[in-house]
Structure formats: C-alpha cells, structure tokens
C-alpha cells in the first residue's frame, strides 16, 4: 500500500476521480500550495506562500494587463471603478474641434449670460448697433443721444456749399467743385432763405436730404475753393419746417475746422484779446483806451503839454510881465526860445484881463522887441511868446 504521507511520482499518469478535501472551515496547519474546497463559497482555493487562501478563479491585483484582455472584449462599465464616459472624470484639455456642437452651443448663449469682461473689449473697427436709449449715467449712448444731450445735431459732411443763389437742379459747379449725382450739398445763400438747406445733387431737380433740421444743426464742408474745411450751423432759433421756414446758416469754424483769432487779435485759452503793438493802445479788462501815441505815428509820446513840447523839440512858451514902456520906443524882451520862428506875442492886461495889441518884432533867436503908442507902467501888461 502506498505511503500517502510522502511524495509520489505519477510519471505524467493523469489522476482520475481526484477530489479535493472539503470543509466549511479551512484546514488546520495548512502548508503552501495545499488545496482546499469550501462548500460555503463553492470555490476551490490554494494556500499561497504568503499564508493566505486564494480562490483558483481569482487573479492577483494588477495581474490583468492590456495584453491579457481580448480585442473587442465586452466589459460592462459597472465592472470598472471609474466610468470613462463621465465628463467629471475627464482630465486635460479637449480641443473644441472634437466637440461636434461646440460652436452651436456657444453661439446659442446670449451676451447677458456670459461672464462680465475683466478688461477693455476691442471691436476691431466695427460698431455696436441697435442700442436702446440710455437710462442710467453709465449706459452706452448712441450718437443721437449724445447730440440730444448737448442740444446739437451734427449731420454727415457735405461735399460742397453754395456761395450765392443757384438753380436747384442739374450737375453744376459749386464753389469750384463739379458735383455728381448723389453728392450732398449745403445750400445756404439763396435769395429766398426758405430754399436753404441740405440737398442731394442730381441731373434733374434736386431733392432735400432726409436730415432733420433744427436749431443748432451743424455740418462740415469737405471741398471747395473758399469753403473747404469750414463748419456751418443753423442760426435760427425757431422750429424748422423745410420749404416753409427761412433758414439762416452761420459759419462757426474754418481753416481746418476751428475758429481762431483774426487780425489784431490774439487767443489766450478760450479768450480772444486785442493785441496791442505798443503803448499807443491800452487794453483794459473791459475796454480799450488810447495810450501814448509816439511821434512816428502822429502823436507826442507825452501826457502833458510841456512834455509834449519837449518830445517834439519845442520849447515851452515864454510868459512874463512887461517892464515900463515909453511911448513909441522899442523895448527888448528875452524869451530864450532859441528860434526865429515864434508866433505873434500875446499881451494881456493884468488888472482887466483884456487882451491888447502892441507892435512886436523879432530881434534874434532869443529876443523880441515890443512898442506901445502910449507909455505903460511896469507890471501892467503880461506877455506870452510861443514858438
């Protein structure tokens, strides 16, 4: 009888009817590679070298590799710890081009559903259109809203503007510009001001443009021999009905579009002041007065008669009381005016204030002689000699 407590060599003879020992609990004192079947689990197990039991149909952790999975194997997602189809389990970046409805879904969102920008938004030269009228101070405003708030209305520029009355028809030359069909023209100098306004040039009769005209309507002129780059505004204050209301246009800008000082004026900030070339004009805060006019400009450059005479090289007049005069005798009077070109002396009675007539003649550049028909006491008459 074989000894079953030692190894036996079967020489590759298959065993038939071998049954593993079974028990509801593991064998006592098991050894590595011992076999045991549990009727409770219905599984056969073997003893590992690590001292644990492993079911024969179990695989150690990590033993299933890609190579051991058959191509096309149908593995239920419920068998996987992580569902690879769930978006919450995705990592990394997925190109938008791989999402079939990405563009459609993004475009389906309204702007008010997107996050607010964190910086300036560039429009690449395009306009925002279809805006509603602003309701709050921080709202975007349309051009019409800005102009209405400022009380003005700026119209698109015209190509040319009239300088006199014209016939409102035909392709004609306006201020050196030969207009073509469709050109905008400012008509502002008609004999009948009711005809003034903005027109569209045409081969036939001209029609007014669709612009609404009102007080403070502004328009700029693009071309013209005399009016290019000037700005014009309606100076009428009343409501305007084109074809009924006389319209007056006034220039508010020119020479590049800005008003500047004319001759004799200088611009100081927002003020236009008189430019005085010298002291002959005195510019005060609220008026202008004549100052010291120099001799070269016909003045004296002085503020008193004496100073004026000095400035003009003329000595001050000589005045003095006459000494006693003997009837018919010439008496010399020294005036020291330094010129022979003196005027007739003037004589005045000191007591009466009456002017009297005495003979007088020039002796030299500093002396005149006087003679009376009767004797006159000293200090009775006063003489004045001017050059």
Order of alpha helices (4+ residues) and beta strands (2+ residues): beta-beta-beta-alpha-alpha-beta-beta-beta-beta-beta-beta-beta-beta-beta-beta-beta-beta-beta-beta-alpha-beta-beta-beta-beta-beta-beta-beta
